[in-house]
């Protein structure tokens, strides 16, 4: 049994050897990890020393794609101390030649095609992106159309030849692209025997149009045979449209509560969705081609939302899980996406959709209910014929591998050097990608406020902010640079600089050393799925390699990590600058006792929620829910055997029948329009069945009390459960028992009716049907089905949010939304009936029949009685085609059930 781990990038890539015959590659010479002996302390550029002194051996030209304004002169010395400006594999990985090398869990890596900074790899051949404005985009489309019309004959696309530079040898190396936390977690799970036979599926990590087919095949076979990885090849154009245009311009902002309202995003909407579908289809096809019965498929992250449904269409019985590593927004934000329904349907192709936190899982359930108008329960989403479980499980790191990396001599050497450099100072560290999501601007403004309000700390504290490069928002970069310049101008002295702002990433050894010597970690993300940097920080703060230990974590409350630390962190609102400034002060002045107490809780959580635990937890839960869903599938439920049922019936003496009416005993329809002969047949069967003194027969209905009386008043021996369990009339009685409190019922109805009136005015052809203890918003005759379905989802979501405290729920269905009490249903009425039996006279035969979602609660109740041996003979049967927990099914529906009941009624007791 193989586990497919499907993510956008493989954990491996290839580094091509330099070609002697071909033109030289633009790749710079690989950087050698710096030795401390080579690092001479460089003077500040504005110091009195000779400005012409040779620069540090570590200093190289900064990457050309970084658009930050120049760093203040006084800070250039810090750049010289910390990092070479040009990243390399030698500094990014502890073991750069080991394909299974540990990576930083929150790896801030170059954009697509930028891995040439690390390895010798091709650049993208994709055409330039569409123009940024709608007007320019429209003009470009017109020019393309004119050019196409002028060409005679079929349009031939010129194929660019393969580049000979990439026909050379290569080495398999660890990838810089991809999800570092996922790669570390899977590796840890394999090492700890939590996972076996893992097959990674993903892209190779660089553009491949420049490589010939023979070389692609060679790389594919090598990765498959030696590294258990299946490479997905897509064209540079397809990937550019998928990743740069749809994922990064549209999906990523929306998932992090930023509505992409820049004009270029509207232009991209015209074409990028096509590329997103193409790339997802390529992944699905690769999995389907290599799938064997019994394999497990895990699809990861927002880049591949459509893959589960695409696989499900080809492999209906496959065990598929989908995990979203990012945040999932509220339905108000998600509904802004044009492809919202397709994305949700794609994710719901899984057996299990999992998230980092319960909050994101709840948002997903609400969104499905609102946009798809499906029933969302606490456990998942009920589709027409399937149930999809929804769950949350936070990812973690690999503490053991990180502890080993910290023992490297270079890390220990850097720890000693940094301790000397910042001796007598309090050090706050931070490492973020410089984009609108990570909250770097908010952090710097808060730090500036902290320095202004606490002048006693100006010469005693240093904030070291590593801001990894980005090309996404030059305006943000300029704003941040202005803040940095202002802090430097106001608070720096000849002997002290309170802010070190590094414009690119630092070496792995320096990163671990920095976490080890810090007095606090500051993370102020505006929204983030997790944030494993704080987990790595906790491991590095055990005091084993540094004098500093048990430092606090200042953490945004909008990160997933905040949900598992349970108050042990210093939680901050990234928009509350004063609050963050106070958190800085609290962290620096915190007593050793409080530090130790908080750290103990942090470490317990980090050591519990490890990467391998996360993998094992998800695998076990997926297997569990897949088995439950398999048992509930109508194809797996055995057909009801009438002969076995009859045999059991004859051998029992106290029998209880609970039979649903609509859709089970009779077709749906109003009381007056139901076919007379069908009703008469039902009445005859129920009369004969209830005439037997050994039988207690109850009919369950969603209809009102007057309607059920109209149908069944001719059967005095028959018990009636009306309005889905809100009313009960015992056999041979005229009195009705009302379970919901009348006063509370009137009160919640008064609250719900104005909401329903709002939607009545917006859905033409809709109507409200009032029952005694429930309300129905019907839109089966609405003039615009799509709009009415959307409004129905909004209606259910609105009522559930507004009336939860009143213990009512709104459940959307195909043609209506029903609003009914949470605490009363058919199972509570059935339990009331069952409790009236004396202990010595409990039924020894229980038969339950139904067909819809409101009958499932009775099936579960009856199944529990069977499992606990309360009733020795229990049979539940569904006559619908939906998945069910019933023990048996009747494919021939109402006719078949009436036939079975008639057969039992004819038997002599």
C-alpha positions in Angstrom: 0.0 0.0 0.0 1.6 3.3 -1.2 0.9 6.7 0.2 0.9 9.5 -2.5 2.1 12.8 -1.2 0.9 15.3 -3.8 2.2 18.8 -3.5 3.1 21.5 -6.0 6.9 20.9 -5.8 8.8 17.7 -5.2 11.2 17.8 -2.2 14.0 17.2 -4.8 15.3 19.1 -7.8 18.4 18.7 -10.0 21.6 20.8 -10.3 23.0 20.6 -13.8 26.7 20.4 -14.3 28.4 23.2 -16.1 28.7 22.6 -19.9 32.1 23.1 -21.4 30.9 23.3 -25.0 27.8 25.3 -24.6 27.5 29.0 -23.7 28.2 29.7 -20.0 25.3 29.6 -17.6 24.2 32.8 -16.0 24.4 31.0 -12.6 26.9 32.6 -10.2 29.7 30.6 -8.7 28.4 28.6 -5.7 29.1 30.4 -2.4 31.3 28.7 0.2 30.0 28.7 3.7 31.8 31.6 5.5 34.3 30.8 8.2 34.4 33.2 11.1 38.1 33.7 10.8 37.5 35.2 7.4 35.1 37.8 8.7 36.8 41.1 9.6 34.7 43.7 11.3 34.0 46.3 8.8 33.7 50.0 9.7 30.4 51.8 9.2 30.4 53.7 5.9 30.1 57.0 7.7 32.8 56.3 10.2 36.1 58.2 10.4 38.1 55.3 9.0 39.1 55.0 5.4 36.0 54.6 3.3 38.1 52.8 0.6 38.9 49.9 2.9 38.3 46.6 1.1 34.7 45.2 1.7 34.0 42.0 3.6 34.7 38.8 1.7 31.1 37.9 2.3 29.7 40.9 0.6 28.5 40.5 -3.0 26.2 42.5 -5.1 22.6 42.3 -3.8 20.1 40.3 -5.9 18.8 42.5 -8.8 15.2 41.6 -8.2 15.1 43.3 -4.8 13.6 46.7 -5.2 14.2 48.1 -1.7 15.6 51.6 -1.5 19.1 51.8 -0.2 19.7 50.8 3.4 20.9 53.5 5.8 24.6 53.7 5.7 25.0 52.9 9.4 23.4 49.5 8.8 25.7 48.3 6.0 28.1 47.0 8.6 25.3 44.6 9.8 24.9 43.3 6.3 28.6 42.6 6.2 28.4 40.7 9.5 25.4 38.5 8.8 25.2 37.2 5.3 26.6 37.0 1.8 24.0 39.0 -0.3 23.8 36.2 -2.8 22.2 33.0 -1.4 23.5 29.6 -2.2 22.8 26.0 -1.5 25.8 25.8 0.7 24.3 28.4 3.1 20.6 27.4 2.6 21.0 23.8 3.7 23.0 22.2 6.5 24.0 19.4 4.1 23.6 20.9 0.6 24.5 17.6 -1.2 22.0 15.5 0.8 18.6 15.4 -1.1 16.9 14.6 2.2 18.4 17.6 3.9 16.5 19.4 6.6 15.1 22.7 5.5 13.6 25.6 7.4 10.0 24.8 8.0 8.8 28.3 6.9 11.2 28.5 3.9 11.1 31.9 2.2 12.4 30.9 -1.2 12.7 32.7 -4.5 9.8 32.8 -6.9 9.4 30.4 -9.8 12.6 30.3 -11.9 14.6 32.0 -9.2 16.3 28.8 -7.9 19.1 29.5 -10.4 20.5 31.5 -7.5 21.2 28.2 -5.8 21.6 25.7 -8.6 22.5 25.7 -12.3 19.0 25.5 -13.8 17.0 26.8 -16.8 15.0 30.0 -16.8 11.3 30.2 -17.8 10.4 30.6 -21.5 6.9 31.7 -20.7 5.6 34.8 -22.5 5.4 38.1 -20.6 2.4 38.5 -18.3 -0.7 40.2 -19.6 -0.7 44.0 -19.2 -1.5 45.4 -15.8 -4.6 47.4 -16.7 -7.9 46.3 -18.1 -7.6 48.9 -21.0 -4.1 47.7 -22.0 -5.2 44.1 -21.7 -8.1 44.7 -24.0 -5.9 46.4 -26.6 -3.4 43.5 -26.4 -6.3 41.0 -27.0 -7.4 43.1 -30.0 -3.9 43.1 -31.5 -3.6 39.4 -31.1 -7.0 38.8 -32.8 -6.0 41.0 -35.7 -2.7 39.2 -36.1 -4.5 35.8 -36.0 -7.0 36.9 -38.8 -4.2 38.1 -41.0 -2.4 34.8 -40.9 -3.5 32.4 -43.7 -4.1 28.8 -43.0 -3.8 27.1 -39.6 -1.9 28.9 -36.9 1.5 27.2 -36.3 3.1 27.9 -33.0 6.9 28.0 -33.3 8.5 25.5 -31.0 11.7 26.7 -29.5 14.5 24.2 -29.7 15.9 22.6 -26.5 18.9 24.4 -25.0 22.1 22.3 -25.3 23.3 23.7 -22.0 20.8 21.4 -20.2 21.9 18.2 -22.0 24.7 17.7 -19.5 24.9 15.6 -16.4 23.2 16.6 -13.2 23.0 15.9 -9.5 19.8 15.3 -7.4 19.8 17.9 -4.7 17.3 19.2 -2.0 14.7 21.6 -3.5 14.5 25.2 -2.4 11.0 25.5 -3.8 8.1 23.9 -2.0 6.6 23.4 1.4 9.5 22.9 3.9 7.3 22.0 6.8 5.6 19.3 4.8 8.9 17.9 3.5 10.4 17.7 7.0 7.2 16.2 8.4 7.0 13.4 5.8 10.7 12.7 6.2 10.4 12.4 10.0 7.3 10.1 9.6 9.3 7.8 7.4 12.3 7.8 9.7 10.1 7.0 12.7 8.2 4.2 10.8 4.9 6.1 11.0 4.7 6.0 7.2 5.9 3.4 4.7 6.1 3.4 0.9 5.8 7.1 0.3 5.6 8.3 -3.3 6.0 12.1 -3.8 4.2 13.7 -6.7 5.1 17.2 -7.9 7.0 19.6 -10.2 10.8 19.4 -10.5 11.2 23.0 -9.2 12.3 24.8 -12.3 11.1 25.7 -15.8 11.5 22.7 -18.2 10.7 24.0 -21.7 14.4 24.3 -22.4 15.1 20.6 -21.7 14.7 18.0 -24.4 12.4 15.1 -24.0 15.2 12.5 -23.5 16.6 14.5 -20.6 13.2 14.9 -19.0 12.6 11.1 -19.3 16.0 10.4 -17.8 15.3 12.8 -14.8 11.9 11.3 -14.3 13.2 7.7 -14.2 16.1 8.6 -11.9 13.8 10.3 -9.4 11.2 7.5 -9.5 13.7 4.7 -9.1 16.2 6.3 -6.6 14.0 8.8 -4.7 10.4 7.5 -5.0 9.2 10.6 -6.7 6.9 11.1 -9.6 7.7 14.2 -11.6 4.9 16.2 -13.2 5.9 18.1 -16.3 3.9 21.1 -17.4 4.8 23.8 -19.9 6.3 27.1 -18.6 3.3 28.9 -19.9 0.8 26.7 -18.1 2.7 26.9 -14.8 3.3 30.7 -15.1 -0.5 31.2 -15.6 -1.3 28.8 -12.7 1.2 29.9 -10.1 2.2 33.5 -10.7 -1.2 34.6 -12.0 -4.0 32.6 -10.4 -2.4 31.2 -7.2 -0.3 34.3 -6.2 -2.5 37.1 -7.6 -5.9 35.7 -6.8 -6.0 32.7 -4.4 -3.2 33.6 -2.0 -4.6 37.1 -1.2 -8.2 35.9 -0.8 -7.2 33.0 1.5 -5.4 35.6 3.7 -8.3 38.1 3.8 -7.0 40.4 1.1 -9.4 41.1 -1.8 -7.3 41.4 -4.9 -8.7 44.7 -6.2 -5.8 45.8 -8.3 -6.8 46.1 -12.0 -4.3 43.5 -13.1 -6.1 40.8 -11.1 -9.3 41.5 -13.0 -7.3 41.0 -16.3 -5.9 37.8 -15.0 -9.3 36.5 -14.3 -9.9 36.3 -18.0 -7.3 33.6 -18.6 -5.4 32.3 -15.5 -8.2 29.9 -14.4 -7.7 27.9 -17.5 -4.0 27.3 -16.6 -5.0 26.5 -13.0 -7.3 23.7 -14.3 -4.6 22.4 -16.7 -2.0 22.1 -14.0 -4.4 20.4 -11.6 -5.4 18.0 -14.3 -1.8 17.1 -15.0 -1.3 16.2 -11.3 -4.6 14.2 -11.2 -3.6 12.3 -14.4 -0.2 11.4 -12.9 -1.8 10.0 -9.7 -4.4 8.0 -11.6 -1.9 6.5 -13.9 0.2 5.2 -11.0 -2.6 4.3 -8.6 -3.1 0.7 -7.3 -6.1 -0.4 -5.4 -5.7 0.3 -1.7 -3.3 3.2 -2.1 -3.7 6.4 -0.1 -3.7 9.8 -1.8 -2.9 13.0 0.1 -3.2 16.3 -1.8 -1.6 19.3 -0.2 -2.4 23.1 -0.3 -4.3 25.7 -2.3 -2.3 25.2 -5.5 -4.1 21.8 -6.1 -7.7 22.4 -4.9 -9.2 20.7 -8.0 -7.1 17.5 -7.9 -9.3 15.5 -5.4 -12.4 15.8 -7.5 -10.5 15.1 -10.7 -9.1 11.9 -9.1 -12.5 11.0 -7.7 -14.0 11.0 -11.2 -11.6 8.4 -12.3 -11.2 6.5 -9.0 -14.6 6.6 -7.2 -13.4 4.3 -4.3 -10.0 5.8 -3.7 -8.9 7.0 -0.3 -8.2 10.7 -0.7 -7.3 13.4 1.8 -6.8 17.1 1.2 -4.9 19.3 3.6 -4.9 23.1 3.3 -1.7 24.6 4.8 -2.8 28.2 4.5 -5.6 30.0 6.3 -9.2 29.5 5.1 -11.2 32.8 5.1 -14.8 33.4 6.2 -17.5 32.8 3.6 -17.9 36.6 3.1 -14.3 36.7 1.7 -14.2 33.4 -0.1 -17.5 34.1 -2.0 -15.6 36.9 -3.8 -13.8 34.3 -5.9 -15.3 33.8 -9.3 -14.5 30.1 -9.3 -15.7 29.6 -5.7 -18.0 26.7 -6.5 -15.5 24.8 -8.6 -12.8 25.2 -5.9 -15.2 23.9 -3.2 -16.3 21.0 -5.4 -12.7 20.1 -6.1 -11.8 20.0 -2.4 -15.0 18.0 -1.6 -13.8 15.2 -3.9 -11.8 14.1 -0.9 -12.9 11.8 1.9 -11.3 14.1 4.4 -10.7 17.9 4.1 -8.3 19.0 6.8 -7.1 22.4 8.1 -4.5 23.8 10.5 -7.1 25.0 13.1 -10.7 24.4 14.1 -11.4 28.1 13.0 -10.5 27.4 9.4 -12.5 24.1 9.4 -15.5 26.0 10.7 -15.1 28.7 7.9 -15.0 25.9 5.3 -18.2 24.3 6.6 -20.0 27.6 6.7 -18.7 28.4 3.1 -20.0 25.1 1.8 -23.3 25.6 3.4 -23.7 29.1 2.1 -22.3 28.7 -1.5 -23.3 25.1 -2.3 -26.5 25.0 -0.2 -25.5 21.7 1.4 -26.0 20.4 4.9 -22.9 21.1 7.0 -22.6 19.3 10.3 -19.8 19.5 13.0 -18.1 16.5 11.4 -18.4 17.4 7.7 -20.5 18.1 4.6 -23.4 16.0 3.5 -23.6 15.9 -0.3 -26.3 14.2 -2.3 -24.8 10.7 -2.2 -21.6 11.2 -0.2 -20.4 12.5 3.2 -17.1 14.4 3.3 -15.5 14.7 6.7 -13.9 18.0 7.7 -11.2 18.1 10.5 -8.3 20.1 11.8 -4.8 19.0 12.8 -1.9 21.4 13.2 1.4 20.6 11.5 4.6 20.6 13.5 8.4 20.4 13.1 11.0 17.7 13.5 12.6 18.5 16.8 15.1 15.6 16.7 16.5 16.7 13.3 16.6 20.3 14.3 18.5 19.4 17.5 21.1 17.6 15.4 21.5 20.6 13.1 22.1 22.8 16.1 25.1 20.7 17.1 27.0 21.5 13.9 30.3 23.2 14.6 29.5 26.2 12.4 26.2 26.9 14.3 28.0 26.7 17.7 30.7 29.0 16.3 28.1 31.6 15.2 26.4 31.4 18.6 29.6 32.4 20.3 30.3 35.2 17.9 26.8 36.7 18.1 26.9 36.5 21.9 30.1 38.5 21.9 28.7 41.0 19.4 25.5 41.6 21.4 26.9 41.2 24.8 25.0 43.3 27.3 22.1 43.8 24.9 18.6 42.4 24.7 18.0 40.9 21.2 14.6 40.6 19.6 14.7 38.5 16.4 12.2 38.2 13.5 12.3 36.6 10.1 9.6 37.2 7.6 8.9 37.5 3.9 8.4 41.1 3.0 4.8 41.0 1.8 1.5 42.4 2.9 0.6 39.3 4.8 3.5 39.0 7.3 3.0 42.3 9.1 6.6 43.6 8.9 5.4 47.2 8.5 3.2 46.8 11.6 6.1 45.3 13.6 8.5 48.1 12.7 6.0 50.8 13.5 5.3 49.1 16.9 9.0 48.8 17.6 9.4 52.5 16.8 6.5 53.3 19.2 8.2 51.1 21.9 11.5 53.1 21.6 9.6 56.4 21.7 7.7 55.4 24.9 10.6 53.7 26.6 13.7 55.8 26.2 15.5 53.7 28.9 15.7 50.8 26.5 17.1 52.6 23.5 20.7 51.7 24.2 20.0 48.2 25.5 17.8 46.5 22.8 18.3 45.4 19.2 15.6 44.2 16.8 17.2 42.0 14.1 14.6 41.8 11.3 15.4 39.4 8.5 13.2 40.5 5.6 13.5 38.0 2.8 13.2 39.4 -0.7 10.0 39.8 -2.7 9.0 41.4 -6.0 5.3 41.5 -5.2 5.0 45.0 -3.6 7.6 47.7 -4.2 5.4 50.2 -2.5 5.5 48.2 0.7 9.2 47.8 0.4 9.6 51.6 0.1 7.3 52.2 3.1 9.3 49.8 5.2 12.6 51.4 4.1 11.3 54.8 5.2 10.4 53.4 8.7 13.8 51.8 9.0 15.5 55.1 8.0 13.5 57.0 10.5 14.2 54.6 13.4 17.9 54.8 12.4 18.0 58.6 12.3 16.1 59.1 15.6 17.4 56.3 17.8 20.9 55.3 16.5 24.1 56.6 18.2 27.8 56.2 17.4 27.9 53.1 19.5 24.5 51.5 19.2 22.0 50.8 16.5 18.6 49.5 17.9 17.5 48.1 14.5 19.2 45.7 12.2 17.2 45.3 9.0 18.6 42.6 6.6 17.3 42.8 3.1 17.7 39.1 2.3 17.7 35.7 3.9 20.6 34.5 6.1 22.5 31.2 6.2 20.9 28.3 8.0 23.7 28.2 10.6 23.2 31.9 11.3 19.4 31.4 11.5 19.8 28.7 14.2 22.4 30.8 16.0 20.1 33.9 16.0 17.2 31.9 17.4 19.5 30.6 20.1 20.9 33.9 21.4 17.6 35.9 21.2 15.7 37.3 24.2 12.4 37.3 22.3 10.9 36.3 18.9 8.4 38.7 17.2 5.8 37.4 14.7 3.1 39.8 13.7 1.5 38.2 10.7 -1.9 39.6 9.6 -3.1 36.1 8.8 -1.1 32.8 8.5 -2.0 29.1 8.3 0.6 28.2 11.0 4.1 29.7 11.5 6.7 27.1 12.3 9.4 29.6 12.9 8.1 30.0 16.4 8.2 26.2 16.9 11.9 26.2 15.8 12.6 29.1 18.1 11.2 27.1 21.1 13.5 24.2 20.4 16.5 26.6 20.1 15.7 28.2 23.5 16.5 25.2 25.7 19.7 26.8 26.9 22.0 24.0 25.8 24.1 26.0 23.4 23.6 29.6 24.6 23.5 31.6 27.8 20.0 32.8 26.7 17.1 30.5 27.4 13.3 30.3 27.8 12.8 33.5 25.8 9.1 34.5 25.2 7.3 34.4 21.8 5.4 37.5 20.7 2.9 36.0 18.4 0.0 37.4 16.3 -3.3 36.0 17.4 -4.1 35.5 13.7 -1.6 32.7 13.1 -2.5 29.0 13.4 0.3 28.5 16.0 -1.5 30.8 18.4 -4.4 28.4 18.6 -2.2 25.5 20.0 0.0 27.5 22.4 -3.0 28.2 24.6 -1.9 31.5 26.1 1.7 30.6 26.7 2.7 33.1 24.0 2.4 36.8 24.2 -0.6 37.2 21.9 -0.9 40.4 20.0 -3.2 42.0 17.5 -1.0 43.1 14.6 -3.1 46.2 14.1 -2.7 47.3 17.7 0.6 49.0 17.6 0.4 50.0 21.2 -0.4 46.5 22.2 2.7 45.2 20.4 4.9 47.9 21.9 3.7 46.8 25.3 4.4 43.2 24.4 8.0 44.2 23.5 8.4 45.8 27.0 6.8 42.8 28.7 9.0 40.3 27.0 12.2 42.2 27.8 11.2 42.8 31.5 9.7 39.4 32.1 10.8 37.5 35.2 12.7 34.3 35.0 9.9 32.4 36.7 7.3 33.6 34.2 9.7 32.8 31.3 10.2 29.3 32.6 6.4 28.8 33.1 5.5 30.0 29.6 8.4 28.1 28.0 7.4 24.8 29.6 3.9 25.1 28.1 5.3 26.1 24.7 7.8 23.3 24.6 5.2 20.7 25.6 3.0 21.8 22.7 5.9 21.8 20.2 7.1 18.4 21.3 3.6 17.0 21.1 2.5 18.5 17.8 5.5 17.3 15.9 5.6 16.7 12.1 5.6 12.9 12.3 2.7 13.1 14.8 0.8 15.2 12.4 1.4 12.8 9.5 0.4 9.8 11.7 -2.7 11.6 13.1 -4.0 12.5 9.6 -3.3 9.1 8.2 -5.2 7.3 11.0 -8.1 9.7 10.8 -8.4 9.4 7.0 -8.4 5.6 7.3 -11.1 5.8 9.9 -13.4 8.1 8.0 -12.8 6.3 4.7 -14.0 3.1 6.3 -17.0 4.8 7.8 -17.9 6.4 4.5 -17.4 3.0 2.7 -19.8 1.4 5.1 -22.4 4.2 4.6 -22.2 4.0 0.8 -25.4 2.4 -0.6 -23.2 0.1 -2.8 -21.7 -1.3 0.4 -24.9 -1.6 2.5 -26.4 -5.1 2.1 -29.8 -5.6 0.6 -32.5 -6.3 3.1 -33.3 -10.0 3.2 -37.0 -10.4 3.7 -36.7 -14.1 4.5 -34.2 -13.5 7.3 -36.3 -10.6 8.6 -39.4 -12.8 8.6 -37.6 -15.6 10.4 -36.4 -13.2 13.1 -39.9 -11.6 13.3 -41.6 -14.9 14.0 -39.1 -15.7 16.8 -39.7 -12.5 18.7 -42.6 -11.4 21.0 -42.2 -7.7 21.6 -41.7 -5.7 18.4 -41.2 -1.9 17.8 -41.6 -0.4 14.3 -40.5 3.1 13.5 -41.4 3.9 9.9 -40.8 7.2 8.1 -43.7 8.3 5.9 -42.6 10.8 3.1 -40.4 9.1 0.6 -40.4 5.8 2.6 -44.0 4.5 2.8 -45.3 7.0 0.3 -44.1 9.4 -2.4 -43.6 13.1 -1.6 -46.5 15.4 -2.1 -49.2 17.3 -0.3 -51.9 15.3 1.7 -54.6 16.2 -0.8 -52.6 15.4 -4.0 -51.2 12.0 -2.9 -52.4 9.2 -5.1 -55.4 7.7 -3.4 -54.6 4.0 -4.2 -51.1 4.4 -2.8 -52.4 5.9 0.4 -55.0 3.2 0.8 -52.3 0.5 0.4 -50.1 2.1 3.1 -53.2 2.3 5.4 -54.0 -1.3 4.8 -50.5 -2.5 5.5 -50.2 -0.4 8.7 -53.6 -1.5 9.9 -52.7 -5.2 9.6 -49.2 -4.7 11.1 -50.6 -2.7 14.1 -53.4 -5.2 14.7 -50.9 -7.7 16.1 -50.7 -7.2 19.8 -47.0 -8.0 19.8 -46.3 -5.0 17.6 -46.0 -1.3 18.4 -46.0 0.7 15.2 -45.1 4.3 14.9 -45.1 6.4 11.7 -42.6 9.3 11.6 -43.4 12.4 9.5 -42.2 15.9 8.9 -45.8 17.0 8.4 -47.9 19.0 10.9 -50.2 17.5 13.4 -53.4 18.2 11.4 -51.9 16.7 8.3 -50.9 13.5 10.0 -54.3 13.2 11.7 -55.9 13.6 8.3 -53.8 10.7 7.0 -53.9 8.3 9.9 -56.9 9.0 12.1 -58.5 5.8 10.7 -55.8 3.7 12.5 -56.3 4.0 16.3 -53.6 1.4 17.0 -51.0 3.5 15.2 -48.5 5.8 17.0 -47.6 9.1 15.2 -44.5 11.2 15.4 -45.1 14.6 13.7 -42.9 17.5 12.7 -39.7 15.4 12.7 -40.0 14.5 16.4 -41.5 17.6 17.9 -44.9 15.9 18.5 -45.9 12.4 19.6 -49.3 10.7 19.8 -49.3 7.3 21.4 -51.4 4.4 20.0 -55.1 4.5 21.1 -54.8 8.0 22.4 -56.1 11.4 21.2 -53.6 13.4 23.2 -50.5 14.9 21.5 -47.2 15.4 23.4 -45.4 18.6 22.4 -41.7 18.3 23.2 -40.4 21.9 22.5 -41.4 24.6 24.9 -44.3 26.7 23.4 -43.0 30.0 24.7 -39.5 29.5 23.4 -40.8 28.3 20.1 -42.8 31.5 19.6 -39.8 33.6 20.6 -37.3 32.0 18.1 -39.9 32.2 15.3 -40.3 35.9 16.0 -36.5 36.2 15.6 -36.3 34.2 12.4 -39.3 35.5 10.5 -37.8 39.0 9.7 -34.7 37.2 8.3 -36.9 35.0 6.1 -38.9 38.1 5.0 -35.6 39.6 3.8 -34.9 36.6 1.5 -38.6 36.3 0.4 -38.3 39.7 -1.1 -35.1 38.7 -3.0 -36.1 35.3 -4.3 -39.0 35.6 -6.7 -41.4 32.6 -6.4 -40.2 31.6 -2.9 -42.6 31.2 0.1 -42.5 30.4 3.8 -44.3 27.4 5.1 -45.0 27.7 8.9 -45.4 24.6 11.0 -46.0 24.6 14.7 -42.4 24.0 15.8 -40.5 24.7 12.5 -40.4 26.9 9.5 -39.6 26.1 5.8 -38.3 28.6 3.3 -39.3 27.0 0.0 -37.8 28.1 -3.3 -38.6 25.1 -5.6 -40.7 27.3 -7.8 -38.2 30.2 -7.9 -37.7 31.8 -11.4 -33.9 31.9 -11.1 -32.6 28.5 -9.7 -28.9 29.6 -9.4 -29.7 32.8 -7.6 -32.3 31.2 -5.3 -29.8 28.4 -4.4 -27.2 31.1 -3.5 -29.8 33.0 -1.4 -30.8 29.8 0.3 -27.3 29.2 1.5 -27.0 32.8 2.7 -30.3 32.4 4.5 -29.2 29.2 6.3 -25.9 30.8 7.2 -27.6 34.0 8.5 -30.1 32.1 10.7 -27.4 29.8 12.1 -25.2 32.7 13.1 -28.1 34.8 14.5 -30.1 32.2 16.3 -27.6 29.7 17.7 -28.2 30.7 21.3 -31.9 30.0 20.8 -31.1 26.4 20.0 -32.5 26.3 16.5 -30.7 25.3 13.2 -31.3 26.0 9.6 -30.4 23.3 7.1 -30.4 23.9 3.4 -31.7 21.3 1.1 -32.2 21.0 -2.7 -35.5 22.9 -2.7 -35.9 24.4 0.7 -34.3 25.5 4.0 -35.8 24.0 7.1 -35.5 25.9 10.4 -36.1 23.5 13.4 -35.1 23.0 17.0 -31.6 21.6 17.7 -32.7 19.6 20.8 -35.6 17.7 19.3 -35.7 15.3 16.4 -37.0 11.8 15.4 -34.3 10.1 17.6 -35.4 12.0 20.7 -39.0 11.0 20.1 -38.0 7.4 19.5 -36.0 7.4 22.7 -39.2 8.7 24.5 -41.2 5.8 23.1 -38.5 3.4 24.1 -38.2 4.7 27.7 -41.9 4.0 28.3 -41.1 0.2 28.2 -40.4 -1.4 31.5 -36.9 -2.8 31.9 -38.3 -6.4 31.9 -40.5 -5.7 28.9 -38.1 -4.1 26.5 -38.7 -4.9 22.8 -36.6 -7.8 21.5 -37.2 -6.7 17.9 -36.6 -3.1 16.5 -37.3 -2.2 12.8 -36.5 1.4 11.5 -37.1 2.5 7.9 -36.3 5.9 6.4 -34.9 7.6 3.4 -33.6 11.1 4.2 -31.2 13.0 6.4 -33.7 13.4 9.2 -33.9 9.6 9.5 -30.2 9.1 9.9 -30.4 10.2 13.6 -32.9 7.3 14.2 -30.6 4.9 12.4 -27.7 5.9 14.6 -29.9 5.6 17.7 -31.0 2.1 16.7 -27.5 1.1 15.8 -26.3 2.1 19.3 -29.0 0.0 20.9 -27.8 -3.0 18.8 -24.1 -2.4 19.7 -24.8 -2.1 23.4 -27.1 -5.3 23.3 -30.0 -3.3 24.6 -32.2 -4.8 21.8 -31.1 -8.2 20.5 -32.6 -7.9 17.1 -32.3 -4.6 15.3 -32.8 -3.9 11.6 -32.6 -0.5 10.0 -33.2 0.0 6.3 -32.9 3.0 3.9 -35.0 3.1 0.8 -33.1 6.1 -0.7 -29.9 6.3 -2.8 -28.0 8.5 -0.4 -25.2 7.3 1.8 -26.5 6.0 5.2 -25.6 4.4 8.5 -28.6 2.0 8.0 -27.8 -1.7 8.2 -29.6 -2.5 5.0 -31.1 -1.0 1.9 -34.1 -1.6 -0.4 -33.2 -0.5 -4.0 -36.8 -0.9 -5.1 -37.8 1.9 -2.7 -41.4 2.4 -1.4 -42.9 -0.5 -3.3 -40.3 -2.9 -1.9 -40.8 -1.7 1.7 -44.6 -2.0 1.5 -44.1 -5.5 0.2 -41.8 -6.5 3.1 -44.2 -5.0 5.6 -47.2 -6.7 4.0 -45.3 -10.1 4.2 -44.6 -9.6 7.9 -48.3 -8.6 8.6 -49.5 -11.8 7.0 -47.3 -14.0 9.2 -49.2 -15.7 12.1 -47.9 -14.6 15.5 
